[in-house]
């Protein structure tokens, strides 16, 4: 699935980010923890990218992620 590949590419980039505390696998996707205490659940569907992008802009210094 193309959408899964997009989200997986972004998650790989997030592993290298210093402001992301951890990425946890859940039953339906992933949970991303920022150092400021914010948590975001990420699923593997087509609509997962826009909300994740907004969350990253608000809670990290990542402004431009490619997928």
Secondary structure, DSSP 8 states (H G I E B T S, - for coil): -HHHHHHHHHHHHHHT-TTEEEEEE-SSEEEEEETTS-EEEEESSTTHHHHHHHHHHHHSS------
